[in-house]
């Protein structure tokens, strides 16, 4: 396994893709790992759009707090607490989004027909500073 996918505990649908090896910069990944990351970024973005119909998908990679290659994939909505700011930005409003079930979304990503994740790939992470 080259990558691991984590669930970010948030008001919005938010997944993170990490390399399993502790690699500081994306340019230091071998080609197979890079291809795996892009493949899953593409799949997750498409599935989030299909399932949630968000106003925008945000994909981010900073690594200032966690110097380990990882990407955030977030479904954003004009009514979420931070929109149009980043999720790390200044809160704009109190939001109470009525979104389809995140658990069902994860279950759908784990369906054999998608053949993309094993249920053990997902870990829940609750520190949104990463």
N, C-alpha and C positions, 0 to 999 in steps of 0.2 A: 504494500500500500504506500503510495506516494503522498497522498493528502488525507486530511481529516476535515470533516464538516462539523461545525458547532452551531448551536442555536443561541442567539443572543436574546436574553430576557428583555423585552421591550414592548411598547404599545403597538409597534408596527412589525410586520413580518421582516425578520432580519436573520440572515445566516452568515457564517464566516467560514472561509476555506483557509486552512493552514497546511503548510508542508509538514510532513511527519519528521523530516530531518530539520534540525535547527539551522536554517539558512537565513542570513541577514538580509540579503538583497535579491530581488527577482532575477537580476542578471547573473547571479551565481548559481541559479538552478540549472540542472541539465535539461536538454531539450524535451525529454520524455515528461519530466515534472512540469515544465512550462505548458506543454500540450494538455496535460491532465488538468491543470488549473484552468486554462482557457475553456476546455470542454465543459467543465462543471459550472464555470461562470455563465456560459452561454445557456446551458440547460436550466439552471436555477432561474436566471432572468426570464427566459421564455415561459417557464412554468408559473412564476410569480405573476407575470402579465396575464396569462391565461386564467389563472385562478382568482386573482384579486382585482384585476383591472385598475391598477394604481394610476395616479396622475404622472408618476415618474419612478423609474428605478434608479437608485444611487448605487454606484460601485466605487469603493474607496480602498486605498492602501496607503497607510502612513508609516506605522511601525515605530513611532517615536517613543511610546511607552513600552511596547513589546517589539524589540528588534529581531523579529522572526517573520519571515514572509507569510503574510495573510491578507485576504481580501474580504471586505464587508459587502454584502449584497442586501439592499434594503428596498422594500416597496414603500414608496412615499405617497402621501395623500395631502391634498390642500387643507384638509381639516385636522391633520395630525398636530401635535403640540408644538412642533418646531418649524414646520414648513413656512416659508421656503428656506429657512436656515438649515444647516447640517444638523444631524442629531446630536452633535457635540456642541452646537451653538447655543444661543440664547433662546429660552423657551418663549414662544410667541403667544400662547393661549393654553387654557385647559381644554383637553380634548377627550372625547368619549367615542372612539371609533366603533362602528358596528361592522366588523369584518367577518368574513367566513372563518371557520375554525382553523387555527394554525395547526392543531393536531391532525386534522384531516388532510391538510396540505402536506404535512410531513409524511403521513401514511401514503398519500398518493405518490410522493417522490420515491417511496420505498416499494411500490408495486412492481412485481416481476416484469410487467410489460415495459416499464421504463428502463429496467436493468442498469440503474445508475448508482444507487446507494444500497448499502446494507444498513439495517436499523442500528447496528453497532457503530456506524460511522458518526452518528449524531451524539453530541454531548451538549448539555445545557451549560451556558456560562452567563453569569449574572452581573459582571462588572462591565458596564457599557463604556468605561474609559479606554478600553482596548480597541 
